Amino acid sequence: MPDMNITAVVLAAGKGTRMHSPKPKVLQTLLNEPMLYYVHAALEPLLGERVLTVIGHGADMVEAAFPGMEGRFVEQKEQLGTGHALQVAWDAVKATGSEYCLVINGDTPLVTTQSLERMAGVAGCCDLAFMTITPRDPAAFGRVVRDEDRRISAIVEAKDYDMNVHGPVTGEVNAGIYLLKISSMEPLLSELGNDNKSGEYYITDLIELAVSKGLTVDGVQCGDDLSLMGINSPRELVTAENALRRQIVEAHIDSGVIIHSPETVTVGPKVTVEPGAEIFGHCEVYGTSTVAAGARLGSYTYITDSTFASGCDIKQFCHIEGAEVGPDAWAGPYARLRPGAVLKVGARVGNFVEMKKAVLGEGSKASHLTYLGDAEVGAGANIGAGTITCNYDGKNKFVTKIGDGAFIGSNTALVAPVTVGENALVGAGSTITKDVPDEGTGIARGKQINLKRRMKKS
C-alpha cells in the first residue's frame, strides 16, 4: 500500500547538453521507453500518485509523453539548478500534507522499487538522508565529504571540489536520491545560494546547511550499485540500456520462455511473454505487446504494441505494429502488419504482404505480394498474388469487403468501396469497381489481341 507520509519529487527539467539532442534528457529512450518512465514505474508501487515531476526544458514534450498525469507536473520556467527546482516544487509538496519528501533525479532509469523502499525506510530516523555509491569512475558525480569521524559534512559538486579545502577524494559520490523531512528543510531552502562555478542553486548544499544547523544527516551507502547511476552521455545511455535488456531477457528465460541467442534479443519493459513462448535471435519486441504460450517469433523481426495468440508463427524478417495475430495463424517471411491488422484463427500472410486496418478471416490466405488496407476478409478466402485494395482516393479512405470462401485472382485491383460476395471469384488481372455478388464471377480486363506475326522493332 502506498506510504501516504511521503511525496516524491522527480527532477526532470534539465536539457542534458551532453546528450547532444534537442529532446529533453528524460525523454531519451531505453528499449523504446523514455528514461523518465522507469523512474515513475519504480516509484508507483511505493507512493502511488504521490509523485510530482519538475519539468522545464521541453516541458510540453514531457507532458505529452505522459498523458493522464495532469496536475502532477510542476514547471521550472528557468532552469537555475536542482535546488531551485525543489524550491519551485515546494509549495506543491507541502500541499500534499506529507511529512517527508523523496527527491530523485529523472535520469536514473535503472533504479528499483526495492532501492527506493530502502530509502523510504529511513523516514523517522533523520532530518535528511541521501544515497551514496562508490563507482569505479566517479565521473561528474558530486563528491561526498566526511569529517575525521566519518560523519557527513557536505556534498561538493565535482567541478567545485578542491582537495586543499575538502580533503582527499574518498570515491564515495552522491547518487542523487534524497529523503527530506519537510518541516526541517523548510527554513533551509531559502538559504541556498549560487556562489559556485555554475552559478546554480544546488540541492546538495542542503547537506552542509543541515549539518551547520545541527540537524541529523545520514548517508545511505549502497556500494557500487549501478542501478543508482544517472545518465549524462550517449555512452552511459547505451550502457544502461544494454544492462536493462540483459536483465529483462534473463528474467523471461528464468520464467520459462525459450529465447534463442538471447544476447541478440530485445524485450521492452511493458511486454508480457508467457512461459512456453519461443523467441529467436535478432528479434525486438516493444510497447505493450503480449506473447502467449506456444507462440513463436522468428529472427530479425521488429514488433511493437501487438498481440500473439498460442500456436501462431511469425517467420523471419517481419515488421509488426499494433496488430493482432490469432491462434495458429502465421505471417512472413517479410510480412508487414500495420496498426489495425488482425489475423483470425489459422489465417496466413506470406512474403511481401502488407496489412493495415484490415481483418483476414479464419483460415483465409494472402500468401504473397499483396496490400490489404481498410479491408474485411471473411473466412476461407484466397487472396491471389499482386492483389491490392485501392482504399484511398486522395481525400478519403474506403472499405473493401470480401466474403467467406471468395477467390481473388492474381494481380487484381479492388477499388473501394466495393464488395466481393461469398464464394465469388474474381478473374486474375481484373480491376474491380463494382460489387461482385455471392457465387458470382467478376472479370474486368482488356481483351487480348493476338497478331499473326511478330511486331517488328522500330
N, C-alpha and C positions, 0 to 999 in steps of 0.2 A: 504493500500500500504506500502511495507517495507520502513522503515526510512533509507535512504541512508547515513545519517550522523553518524550512529553508527555501529560499528562492534563488535560482541560478541566474547569472548574467553571463551571456556569451559575448565576447568581444570580437566583432566581425566587421569593423568599419574600415580596416586598412586596405590600402591599394595593392600592396605586395609588389613593390617595384622590381624586386629581384626575380619575379616570375616572368618579366618581360611580356606582359599580356595586358590588353585594355580591360579584361574581365576582372572583377573583384577577386582577390585571392581565395576567399572562401567558396567561390563558385568553380574553382579548378576541380577537375573530376578525378576520382579514383574508381575504377570499374564502372564508369558511366554515371556515377552519383557524385554530386558536389561534396567537398570535404565537410562542409557545414552540416550536411545530412547526418554524417556519422556522429558528430558531437551531439546533435539533438537526439539521435537514436540511443546514445549511451545515457543521456540524462532522463529520457522519458520514463523508463521503468522506476526510477528513483523519485522523481519530482513531478511527474505528470505534466500538466500545463503550466506549472510554476517556473517557467523559463522565459526570461527576457533576452532578446538579442539586440545588441547595439550595432547599427549599420550606419554607413557613411558613404564611402566611395561606391558608386554604382548601386545606391540604395534601392532604386526602383527595380533593378535587375535581381537583387537578392530577394525582395518581397515577392516578385513574380515567380521566382523559383520555388517558393514555399507557400502555395495557396492554403488557405484555411488557418493561417496564423495571424490574422488581423488582430490588432490590439496587443500583440506581444513583441512588436518591434519598437525600438527607440532610436531615433535618428540623431547621430552626431554630425551636425552640419559642417563643423570644422574639425578636421582630424588633428587634434593637438596632443595626442598621446593616450596611453592606456588609462592613466589616472584621470584625465579629462573625460574619457569615455565613461568611467564609473561615476564621475560627478554628474554627467548628463543623465545617467540612468537612475540616480539615487532616489529621486522622488518617487519613481515608479516602483522601486524596490521597497521603500518604506510603506507605500500604499498597500502592499500585499499583507502587511501585518506580521511578516516572518521575523524570527529572532536572528537568523543567520543568513548570510549571502554567500553563495558559492560562485566564484568567478573563474571562468575558464576561457582560454583563447579558442577562437573558432577554427584555428588551423592545426588542430590535434586530432586527425581523423582516426587514429588507432586507439584512442582512449577507450577504456572499457567501463561498463557499469560497475564492475567489481572494484576498480580503482577509485571511482567516484564515491562509491559506497563506503570505502575505507576512509576517504577524506571526510565524508559527512559524519562518520562515527566520532570524529574529533570534537564535534559540537558539544559545548558544555565544559570543555577542558581548558580552553584558552580564549584569548580575545582575537587572535589572528594566527592562522596556520597556513602553510603553503607546502607544496610537494617539491622535493628536490631529487635530482638524478645525477649520476656520475658517468656520463657517456665517455667513450674513448676520445671523441673530438668535441670539446665544449662549444666550438664554433662561436656564434654570436649570442649565445645564451647568457643571461645575467648571472654574475658570479655571486655565490653565497659567501658572506663574510662571517666568521665566528671569532669570538674572543679567546683568550688563553684557556678559559674553562669550557670551551666548545659550545658556548651559548651563542645563539643567533644574535648578530648585531646589525646586519644590513644585507641588502642585495644591491650590487652595483652593476650597472649595465656594462657589457664588455668594452665598449668604446670609451667608457669613463673610468675603467679600472686602472689604478696606479698602485703597483706593488710597494712603492715607498710610503704610500698612505694606508693602503688596505692590507698589506702583508702578502705573503706568498700565495699563489693560486693553489687552491685545495683540490680542484677538479669537480667540486660539487656546484651544480648550477640550478637555477630556478626552472621548474617545469611549467610555470605559468598557470597553475591551478591554486586558488586561494579559498580559504574559508574565513569569512569576516563576521565578527559579532557586530551587528548593525549599530547598537547603542554605543559601543566603544569606538567605532570608526567615524561616527557622525562628526565629532569635533575635529578629527584629523584631516578629513577630506579637504577642508578649506585651507589647510596649511601646506598642501602640495605646491611645490614650486617648479619652475622650469629652467633653473640655473644649471644647465648641462650642455654637452656639445650638440645635442639635437634640438635644444630649445623646446622640449616637450615635457608634459606632466606625466611622470611615471607612476604607475600603481605600485611598483616595487619600493618607492620611497616611503610607503606606509609602514614598512617593516622598521626602518630606522626611527621614524616618528613614534611608533608604538613602543619601541624599546626605550626611547628617551622619556616617555611618559610613564614608564614603569608597568606597562601592560604586559600580559603573558603572550609570548610569541613562540610558536613551535614549528620546526621544520620536519615534515614527514618524509623521511628518507626512503627512496624507492630504488636505490642501486642503479643498475644500468637498464632499467625498464624502458625499452624503446617505444612502447605504446604511448608514452607521455611526451615523446619528442614532437615539437612543432615542425611545420613545413615552411621553408623560406626560399626554396630554389627549385628549379625543374628537377635537378638530380635527387633532391630529398623527396620530391613528389613521386617520382617513378620508383624510388627505393621503397617508400611506404606502400605504394600500390602493389608491388611485387610481393611484399610481405603479407599484405591483406589477401591477395589472390591465393597464395600458398595455404594460408590459414583456412580459407573458405573451402578450397578444393579438398584438403586433407580431412576437414570435418565431414564433408559429404562421403568421402571414401570410408571413413570410420562408421558412418551411419548405414552403410550397405549399398552405396551407389558404385557401380563399376565404371571407373574412369581410366581409359587407356591413354598412355603418355600424359600423365597428369601435369607435367611441367609445361605443357602447351595448351592446357585448358583453362578458360576463364569463366567464372560463375559470379554474377553480381550478388550483392548482399540481400536483395529483396527476392531473389529467385528461390522457388521451392522445388526440390528434387526428391522424389520418394525413393526409398531403398528398393533396389531391383531395377532401376533405370540404368541405361548404359550410354556413356558418352565417349566419343572418340577424339583423339588429339587434334589440336588446332581448331577447337570449337569454342565460340564465345556466346554466352547466354547472359542476357542482361534484363533490367527492368523487373516487372512483376511476373515474369514467366513462371509457368508451372509444368513440371515434367513428371508424369505418372510412372508408377512401377511398370516395367515391361516396355516402356518407350525407348526408342533408340535414336540418338542424334549422331549423325555422321561427321566426318572430318571436314575442316575448312568451311564450317557453317557459322553464319552470324545470325543471332536470334535476339529479339527484344520484345517484351510485353506479349508473349504468345503462350498458348496452352497446347499441351501434347498429351493425348489420352493413351491408355495402356495398349500396347501392341502396334502403335504407329511407328513408322520407319522413315526417318529423314536421311536421305542419302547425301553424298558429299557435295560440297560447293553450293549450298543453298543460302538464300538471304530471306529471312522471315521476320516480319514486323507486324505486331498487332493481329496475328492470325490465330485460328483455332483448327487443330488437326485432330480429327476424331479417332475412335478405336480402329485399329487395323488399317488405317489409311497410310498412304506413303507419298512422299514428294521428292523429286530430284532424280538424278543429279542436276545441278544448275537450274533449280526452280527458284522463282521469286514470289513470295506470298506477302502482299502488302496489307495495310490495315483493312479489316473487314473481310478478309479471305477466310472461308470456312470450308473444311473438307469433312464431309459426313462419313459415317462408318464405311470403311473399305474403299473410299474414293481414292483415285490415283491421279497425281500430277507428275508429269515426266520432265525431261530435259527441255530447258528454254521455254517454259510455260510461266506466264505471269498472271497472277490473280489480284484483283483489287476490289473490295466491297462486293464480293461475289461468293455464292454458295454453290459448291459442287456436291450434288446429292449422293445418297448411299449407293456405293458400287459404281458410280459414274467415272469415266476416264477422260482425261485430256493429256495424252501421252507425250506430245512434243510440239514445240513451235507454235504456241497459242497464247492469245491475250483474252482473258475473261475479266471485263470491267463492268461493274454495275449489272451483274448478271445473276439469274436464278436458274440453276440447272437441276432438274429433277433426278430421280433415282434411275440407275441403269442406263444412262445416256452415254453416247460415244461422241467425243468432240475430235474431229479429224485434225491432222497436222495443218498448221497455217491458218487456223480459224481465228477471226478477230471479231469481237463485239465492238462495233463502232458506236461508242456511248456518248460522244461529245460533239456538238455541232458548232462549237466555237463560243457558245454562250451558256448552254445548259447541258446537264447530264441526263441521260435517259436509260431505262432499264430494258434488258433483253431477257425474255423468259423462254426456257427450253424445257419441254415436258418430259415426263418419265419415258424411258426407252427410246428417245429420239436419237437419230443418227445424223450427224453433221459431217458432210463430206469435206475432204481436204481443201485448203485454200478458199474457204468461204468467208465472206464479209457479211455480218448480220448488222444491219443499220437500224439502231434503236430509235424510237421504241418499236419493238417487234416481238412477236410470239411464235415459237415453233411448237406445235402441239405434241401430245403424247404419241409415241411410236411413229412420228413423222420422219420423213427422210429429206435431206437437203443434198442436192447433187453437188459434186466437187466443182470448185471454181465458180460458185454462184455468188451473186451479190443480192442478198435478200432484203427487200424494203417493205414487203407486205407479209402479213401473218400467214403461216402455213398451218392448215387445220390438222386436227388429230387424224392419224393414219394416212395423212396426205403426203404428197411429194412436191417439193419446191425446187425448180431449176431456173436459174436466171443467169444465162451466159451467152456470149456471142456465138453465132452459128459458124461452125468450122467450114472452111473452103479449101478443097484440095485442087491444085493445078496439075495439069498433065505433064508439065515439065518443070525442071528446077529453075528458080529465078536466077538470072544472071547477075553477077556482082557488077555494080556500077563502077 
